[in-house]
Structures are given as C-alpha cells and as structure tokens.
Amino acid sequence: MSNVPDTLRYRESHEWIDPTQSPSPVGITDHAQAELTDVVFVDPPKVGAQVTAGQQVCVIESVKAASDIYAPVAGEIVAINEALGSDPGLLNREPYTGGWIFKIKPSSPAEFDALMDAGAYGKHIA
C-alpha cells in the first residue's frame, strides 16, 4: 500500500497539493514515483506562469518514461524546487517532503474541493 498523507489533496493523474500551506507545494505521489522508478530529470514550470487546473505544466523523466505533470488547481506558479535540478531522485526518496516540484498560489481555495482526499485517492490506486 502506498503512503497517502491525510492532509493532502490529489488528482487522478497522481499529483498532490498541500492546501494547508500558502503558497501550496505540488508534487507527485508515492504511488506515482514507484510506478516511474528512478527519476532522472525534471523540467520545471516557469515561475510567474498563470495556469489552469488540469493544465500540463512540466515534465518528469525517469529511466522508464517521460510523464506530464498537471496543475492540480488554477493559479500562479510562484516557486520551483531548485534542488531537483541537481538531485531529481528526491522525487523518489521524499515524494511528500523534499521532492515537491513547484509551489502555486491558488486562484481560489474552493478549487481544493474538486480534488480527491486521501481516502478517495487510496481507492483510486487500489
């Protein structure tokens, strides 16, 4: 069973967002990193970009495949995790902590309600 923290919200495409922080960090789930195996490159989004919920914002490459990463909510990308440039494996080792990909300032807190909670995501990946 994958690690699915209760405090986060999830997309069906395996991104997580932390609605308790502002700006909100976004990353890929433990389930996603396990499916990808060794992440070797992260092409981050541009800081300052305005994105819509579900918009493809960046790409992660692993030894197996390249995967598009989608914005869980609409808003402005306000930071990227610079550490991933030299250590993309953080996504595998610390998917919910050091392995966040970008931070977004959501347009509306109500957008979090459209995402899955931990229970729903756990069923989604079961």
TARAKA-V408058 format. One record per pair of residues at least 4 apart in sequence whose ideal C-beta (glycine too) atoms are under 6 Angstrom apart, sorted by the first residue. I is the first residue (numbers start at 0). GAP is how many residues later the second one is. Records with the same first field share a line. If there is no record, write none. Layout:
# TARAKA-V408058
I->GAP  GAP
This chain:
# TARAKA-V408058
1->28  29
2->27
3->114  117  118
4->91
5->112
6->13
7->8  10
8->8  10  103  106
9->6  105  106  111
10->4  61
12->57
13->14  15  18
14->11  55  57
15->11  13
16->7  9  55
17->6  7
18->93
22->55  80  81  82
23->80
24->75  78
25->75  76  78
26->68  72  73  74
27->4  5
29->65
30->94
32->58  59  62
35->26
36->25  26  27
37->24  25
38->21  23  49  52  53
39->21  48
40->20  47
41->18  42  46
42->15  16
43->14  36
44->4  12  13  32  57
46->30
48->28
49->26
50->4  6  20
51->22
52->18  20  21  58
53->16
54->16
55->12  14
56->12  14
57->11
58->7  9
59->7  9
60->5
71->43
72->33  38
73->33
74->29  30  31  32
75->29
76->25  27
77->25  27
78->24
79->22
80->19  20
82->4
83->4  6
88->4
89->4  8  9
90->8
93->4  5
94->4
105->5
115->4  5
